[in-house]
Amino acid sequence: NWVKAREAAKGLPTSATDDVDPTLSSSSRKGVYQDLVDYEATNNIVELCNTQDIPAVLEPVVDLARSDSANLDSVFELMTMSRHRAPCALMAMVPTAYENNPDLKNNPEISDFYKFHGGLLEAWDGPALLVYSDGKSIGASLDRNGLRPARYSITKDGTVYMMSETGVVPDLKEADIIEKGRLGPGQMINVDLTTGEFKDNIRIKSEIASRHPYGEWLERQRKDITKEEFRDDRMYDDKTTTFAQATFGWSLEDIGMQIADMA
């Protein structure tokens, strides 16, 4: 049934905003996306790809003339054709909020995976529900904000249903359902199309993250920049500083999350 769903998804627009220009609504080859993808992250990927030695036959991998979701699909396809499994590629491109995440407390290998790939790819943000397949598995994932509904049900005959609301599936009887759930922020589910095995968020991510010793690589290769001591001398008093910050539209969030880190 997942295979039927994948076939039915062919030809769908890649974004809810891509219903005007046919050059922007080219059908997804690897994924189907609900709603929008972050434009800024797409631009960062464009700049990254423009600085890499990419064979001409693959160009253009990304293009600002295309929609955000079309560019995401192109990078996703490139990664899956470059020996990345579909869930691995999506984990790297659309990571969860892994720092201080209690769900990952017993799975440090997943956090290590995200730390490693965080230095390679700029994260895409949603809100977006992404359904993907590489022919070997099929699954779905939510971005780290988790603002899109995604529920799934598994029946006695092994069929897996996933959509915004599984209650709209005709003839799906409650007595036939053996498991149901929903995707939370940054979570993923996966079905192996060879074995028919269903894998929840922790299981599929742990399986992917355990394929390589990401923790050892980080410990051996990563260089951490330590904070330096700075002088306490100030150019302006509190009143003048507050007035200047308000004049230029600086909020507490800007100061705490951006200016402070740069300082």
C-alpha positions as CSV (number, residue, x, y, z in Angstrom):
1,N,0.0,0.0,0.0
2,W,2.9,2.3,0.6
3,V,4.1,1.5,-2.9
4,K,0.6,2.4,-4.3
5,A,0.8,5.7,-2.3
6,R,4.2,6.5,-3.8
7,E,2.9,5.8,-7.3
8,A,-0.2,8.0,-6.7
9,A,2.0,10.8,-5.5
10,K,3.9,11.1,-8.8
11,G,3.0,14.3,-10.6
12,L,2.0,16.2,-7.5
13,P,3.3,19.8,-7.1
14,T,6.3,20.0,-4.8
15,S,5.0,23.0,-3.0
16,A,1.6,24.5,-2.0
17,T,2.7,27.7,-3.7
18,D,3.8,26.1,-7.0
19,D,0.5,26.1,-8.8
20,V,1.1,29.0,-11.2
21,D,4.4,28.6,-13.0
22,P,4.9,25.1,-14.5
23,T,8.7,25.5,-14.3
24,L,8.3,25.7,-10.5
25,S,5.9,22.8,-10.1
26,S,7.9,20.0,-11.6
27,S,6.9,16.7,-10.1
28,S,9.0,15.3,-7.2
29,R,11.3,12.5,-8.1
30,K,12.1,11.4,-4.6
31,G,9.9,13.2,-2.2
32,V,6.5,14.8,-1.7
33,Y,6.3,17.9,0.5
34,Q,3.4,19.5,2.3
35,D,3.7,23.3,2.5
36,L,6.8,25.4,2.5
37,V,10.6,25.0,3.0
38,D,13.0,27.6,4.2
39,Y,14.2,29.9,1.5
40,E,17.3,31.1,3.3
41,A,18.6,27.5,3.8
42,T,18.0,26.9,0.1
43,N,20.1,29.9,-0.8
44,N,22.9,28.6,1.5
45,I,22.8,25.2,-0.3
46,V,22.9,27.1,-3.7
47,E,26.0,28.9,-2.6
48,L,27.6,25.7,-1.3
49,C,26.9,23.8,-4.5
50,N,28.3,26.7,-6.6
51,T,31.6,26.4,-4.7
52,Q,32.0,22.7,-5.1
53,D,33.6,20.7,-7.9
54,I,30.4,19.2,-9.3
55,P,30.5,17.3,-12.6
56,A,28.8,19.3,-15.4
57,V,26.4,16.5,-16.1
58,L,24.8,17.0,-12.7
59,E,24.3,20.8,-13.0
60,P,22.3,22.6,-12.0
61,V,21.7,20.7,-8.8
62,V,20.0,23.7,-7.3
63,D,18.7,26.9,-8.9
64,L,17.1,30.0,-7.2
65,A,14.8,30.2,-10.2
66,R,13.1,27.0,-8.9
67,S,11.0,26.6,-5.7
68,D,12.5,25.8,-2.4
69,S,11.0,22.3,-2.3
70,A,12.2,21.6,-5.9
71,N,15.7,22.4,-4.8
72,L,15.3,20.3,-1.7
73,D,14.2,17.4,-3.9
74,S,17.2,17.8,-6.2
75,V,19.7,17.7,-3.3
76,F,17.8,14.8,-1.8
77,E,18.0,12.9,-5.1
78,L,21.7,13.7,-5.5
79,M,22.4,12.4,-2.0
80,T,20.4,9.2,-2.4
81,M,22.2,8.5,-5.7
82,S,25.5,9.1,-3.9
83,R,25.2,6.1,-1.6
84,H,23.1,7.7,1.1
85,R,20.0,5.9,2.2
86,A,16.9,8.0,1.9
87,P,16.3,8.4,5.7
88,C,20.0,9.2,6.1
89,A,19.8,12.0,3.5
90,L,16.7,13.5,5.1
91,M,18.1,13.3,8.6
92,A,21.1,15.3,7.4
93,M,19.1,17.9,5.4
94,V,16.2,18.4,7.9
95,P,17.6,17.7,11.4
96,T,15.7,17.5,14.6
97,A,16.5,19.8,17.5
98,Y,18.9,17.3,19.1
99,E,20.6,19.4,21.8
100,N,19.3,18.7,25.3
101,N,16.6,16.5,23.7
102,P,15.4,14.0,26.4
103,D,14.2,11.6,23.7
104,L,17.8,11.1,22.6
105,K,19.3,10.7,26.1
106,N,19.9,7.0,25.6
107,N,21.0,7.3,22.0
108,P,24.1,9.5,21.8
109,E,24.9,8.1,18.4
110,I,21.9,10.0,16.9
111,S,23.2,13.3,18.4
112,D,26.7,12.6,17.1
113,F,25.2,12.1,13.6
114,Y,23.5,15.5,13.7
115,K,26.6,17.2,15.1
116,F,28.7,15.7,12.3
117,H,26.3,16.7,9.5
118,G,25.7,20.1,11.0
119,G,29.1,21.1,9.7
120,L,28.4,19.9,6.2
121,L,24.8,21.1,5.4
122,E,22.8,24.1,6.4
123,A,19.6,22.8,7.9
124,W,16.2,23.2,6.2
125,D,13.4,24.5,8.3
126,G,9.7,24.1,7.7
127,P,7.0,24.1,8.4
128,A,6.9,21.0,6.2
129,L,5.8,17.4,6.3
130,L,8.1,15.3,4.0
131,V,7.2,11.9,2.5
132,Y,10.1,10.2,0.8
133,S,11.2,7.0,-1.0
134,D,14.3,5.7,-2.8
135,G,12.7,2.5,-3.9
136,K,14.2,0.6,-0.9
137,S,12.2,2.2,1.8
138,I,9.5,4.7,2.2
139,G,8.8,7.0,5.1
140,A,7.8,10.4,6.4
141,S,9.4,13.1,8.5
142,L,8.4,16.4,10.2
143,D,10.7,19.3,10.4
144,R,12.0,20.4,13.8
145,N,9.1,22.8,14.4
146,G,6.5,20.0,14.0
147,L,3.6,22.3,13.0
148,R,2.1,20.0,10.4
149,P,-0.2,17.1,11.4
150,A,1.1,13.6,10.5
151,R,-0.6,10.5,11.9
152,Y,-0.2,6.9,11.1
153,S,-2.0,3.6,11.7
154,I,-0.9,0.0,11.3
155,T,-3.4,-2.7,10.6
156,K,-3.4,-6.4,11.3
157,D,-2.5,-7.2,7.7
158,G,0.7,-5.1,7.9
159,T,-0.6,-2.1,6.0
160,V,0.7,1.3,7.2
161,Y,-1.4,4.4,6.6
162,M,0.1,7.9,7.0
163,M,-1.6,11.2,6.4
164,S,-2.7,14.3,8.1
165,E,-5.7,12.5,9.6
166,T,-5.9,8.7,9.3
167,G,-9.6,8.8,10.3
168,V,-10.5,9.9,6.8
169,V,-9.4,6.5,5.3
170,P,-12.5,4.8,4.0
171,D,-13.3,1.3,5.4
172,L,-10.5,1.5,8.0
173,K,-12.0,-0.2,11.0
174,E,-10.8,0.5,14.5
175,A,-10.8,-3.2,15.3
176,D,-8.2,-3.8,12.6
177,I,-5.7,-1.3,13.9
178,I,-2.9,-2.7,16.1
179,E,-0.9,0.5,16.5
180,K,-1.4,4.2,15.9
181,G,0.6,7.3,16.6
182,R,1.7,10.6,15.3
183,L,4.9,12.3,14.3
184,G,6.3,14.9,16.7
185,P,8.7,17.7,15.9
186,G,11.7,16.3,13.9
187,Q,10.5,12.8,14.1
188,M,10.5,10.1,11.4
189,I,8.9,6.8,10.5
190,N,10.2,4.3,7.9
191,V,9.0,1.1,6.2
192,D,11.5,-1.3,4.6
193,L,10.0,-2.2,1.3
194,T,12.0,-5.4,1.1
195,T,11.1,-6.9,4.5
196,G,7.9,-4.9,5.2
197,E,9.3,-3.9,8.6
198,F,8.0,-0.8,10.3
199,K,10.6,1.4,12.1
200,D,9.7,4.2,14.5
201,N,11.7,7.4,15.0
202,I,14.4,6.1,17.4
203,R,14.9,2.8,15.7
204,I,15.4,4.1,12.1
205,K,17.6,7.0,13.3
206,S,19.7,4.8,15.5
207,E,20.1,2.3,12.7
208,I,21.3,5.1,10.4
209,A,23.5,6.8,13.0
210,S,25.2,3.5,13.9
211,R,26.6,2.9,10.4
212,H,29.6,5.1,11.1
213,P,31.5,6.1,14.2
214,Y,30.4,9.8,14.0
215,G,31.3,10.3,17.7
216,E,34.9,9.1,17.2
217,W,35.3,11.3,14.1
218,L,34.1,14.4,16.0
219,E,36.4,13.7,18.9
220,R,39.4,13.2,16.6
221,Q,38.8,15.8,14.0
222,R,36.6,18.6,15.4
223,K,38.4,21.8,16.6
224,D,36.5,23.7,19.2
225,I,37.0,27.5,19.5
226,T,37.2,28.5,23.2
227,K,35.8,31.9,24.4
228,E,38.4,34.5,25.1
229,E,38.4,37.0,27.9
230,F,37.4,40.6,26.9
231,R,37.8,43.9,28.5
232,D,35.0,45.1,30.6
233,D,35.4,48.7,29.5
234,R,32.2,50.1,28.0
235,M,31.7,52.8,25.4
236,Y,28.2,53.7,26.4
237,D,26.1,53.6,29.5
238,D,22.9,51.6,29.9
239,K,20.6,54.4,28.8
240,T,22.5,55.2,25.7
241,T,22.9,51.6,24.8
242,T,19.2,50.8,25.2
243,F,18.3,53.9,23.1
244,A,20.7,52.8,20.3
245,Q,19.4,49.2,20.3
246,A,15.8,50.4,20.1
247,T,16.6,52.8,17.3
248,F,18.1,50.1,15.1
249,G,15.4,47.5,16.0
250,W,17.5,45.1,18.1
251,S,15.3,42.9,20.2
252,L,16.4,40.8,23.2
253,E,16.3,37.7,21.0
254,D,18.7,39.4,18.5
255,I,21.1,40.3,21.2
256,G,20.9,37.0,23.1
257,M,21.0,34.6,20.1
258,Q,23.1,36.5,17.5
259,I,25.0,39.5,18.8
260,A,26.2,37.7,22.0
261,D,27.5,34.7,20.0
262,M,29.4,36.9,17.6
263,A,30.9,38.9,20.5
